């Protein structure tokens, strides 16, 4: 059969389902929010199943849902139902689903299709395993549709539409088409239009071969030229490799020489550094013995020591001067007191002058006596003057009553005046004496205060002196110890020429600072030279080791010239760089030539391949010419043979089915696919057939086309409203034919509004519209259950 021929050439697409060539049956359908169905679930049996109900009840929706789930992509829905996906959903719903369970060769499969108004469709194919579990074998709409076509061995949706599934008003569509349209349609279903495509493809190759014939000789010349370039390039590569090997050997030798010179230069630099380091080490050793003593000397606070010595002298001088002044004050006091007491006639011992307050007290008492005497004199003077006044104004004596004459009065007044003058003179003398004594008292107090101040200063200086003496004694022990240690150090010899410890200490301190600074500078210089890499104690041994290494390299350390070695090193380094530069150039040239060899080899291979292909194509040119101009194409020999065979098979299977359906006529199909009807009485016009005969012929043609296209008849056959527009008698006849069809086909599903089918069907579902929803109820009847 044509389908088997086609399947055998299909890249092995169907080899996975060869084991599934048993009957294909629809086990169940489940609809959720699809068209007018909210929740609908149907289980189908073998035999004839009828979906009965009035127009608009939702019967055809079940069949359309099966077709959509198994064969329709979302992009083709407009051609399927003339609307978009939203119109395929129940009113008010945004998502719906279709679930179809199939039985193929005893295996069960479930196709689950989700329809959405707001997102892309989803689809999944499950295989139901023996334990009831499901295994996903395909997902994604296009992948599922492709898998179903492979699973059912159905080449296209149209092949189903014109064979096993007849939608409403389409049962006789193949009969109703013009013969030319029918021919083109059948040939397309059989895949014969692929022959024209194959011819076009091969014609392009044939035209290309004819044009490539001219290139063949040109490519041969190009190939020879490429091969010559390969030989020349290979020769250059071989020569460069030889030269590169020689230069690499020279480079290795130069590397060894350079390494030797680098090692020598490194050793010489180390030697120079270590030579200086050894000198510094020797210098350090010469002053190393003095460093601990230098630290001791610097620990002595020389300024403090000198300051204490100076302060001791100054304080002693201050005390001596103060004591001298105290003695002077004592002498002055003694002289003053002696003179005063002699003048005043006071006899007081003057051996001890420490308590000046006693003398002040005596003089203060003396002043009080003077003051008392002066008061007496003033009283006496007052009495005298009062008496003179009395005598002057009276004629009698106020005491005795004696009459006073002028002579007596003058004599008395003269005596009173004399006495008054004496009293005044005494008072004046007493005032002077009092003032003198007071001055002496003040002088004594001043001298006493000065003496007290001097004594306080002496006491204070003595306290300071005691503190400085304590500090001096502390420093003196340390100084004597330092001096003792420094005497054994030759570096401090010149300091012993000074007469005082202070000067000696100054000298030692100066030298200690100098030697310590020199020592630290030498250590710093040594560290800059060798860092921390070589301990000081190991410098001499390392120096000797480096010296031996230089000698071992063949150089005399006492006569070598570093500059000469550096010049020789640079000369070898220059030679090495020149060699490496040559090596780099040769390697670059080699890399370029090797790359060129690769490119030329690729070009050679491509040219050889092109020549081989062109040669092979030229050899195939007669075959391609035969295929393009004679065998392939819609008018080619192969198309004619296949068309004739297809026509023969369709005619054969149509008549077989008509006979099985009890029809008493046959058909003939000519090369233009015009259908002729023949009975025992002769040829009839197709249009003269009755309604039942027309339906029988339409069904027979569908089954014959299924056999021809698929190579077999699927286990199910679906008819949607096959009796539409027929009268009661003709509908009865058609249902009888469908009943006989169900005896030959394992599963026939018919959708109709005619109740006559109920008596003939093995299983009946009533479809009605309730509240805007389709409701399906099963009518109990003897049915044949599925057998696995």
Buried (B, 14 or more C-beta within 10 A) or exposed (E): BBBEEBBEEEEEEBEEBEEBEBBBBBBBBBBBBBBBBBEBEBBBBBBBBBBBBEEEBBBBBBBBBBBBBBBBBBEEBEEBBEEEBEEBBBEEBEBBBBBBBBBBBEBBBBBBBBBBBEEEBBBBBBBBEEEEEBEEBBBBBEBBBEBBBBBBBBBBBBBBBBBBBBBBEBBBBBBEBEEEEBBBBBBBBBBBBBBBEBBEEBBEBBEEBBEBEEEBEEBEEBBEEBBEBBEEBBEBBEEBEEBBEEBBEBBEBBBEBBEBBEEBBEBBEBBEBBBBBBEBBEBBEBBEEBBEBBEBBBEBBBEEBBEBBEBBEBBBEBBEBBEEBBEBBBEBBEEBBEEBBEEBEBEEEEEEBEEBEEBBEBBEEBBEEBEEBBEEBBEBBEBBBEBBEEBEEEEEBEEEEEEBEEEEBEEBBEEBEEBBEBBBEBBEBBEEBBEBBBEBBEBBEEBBEBBEEBEEBBEBBBEBBEEBBEBBEEBBEBBEEBBEBBEEBEBBEEBEEBEEBBEBBBBBBEBBEEBBEBBEEBEEBBEEBBEEEBEBEEBBEBBEBBBEBBEEBEBEBEEBEEEEBBEBBEEBBEBBEEBBEBBEEBBEBBEEBBEBBEEBBEBBEEBBEBBEEBEEBBEBBEEBBEBBBEBBBBEBEBBEEBBEBBBEBBBBBBBBBBEBBEBEBBBBBEEEBBBBBEEEEEEBEBEEBEBBBBBBBBBBBBBBBBBBBBBBBBBBBBBBBBBBEBEEEBBBBBBBBBBBBBEBBBBBBBBBBBEBBBEBBBBBBBBBBEEEBBBBEEEEEEBEEBEE
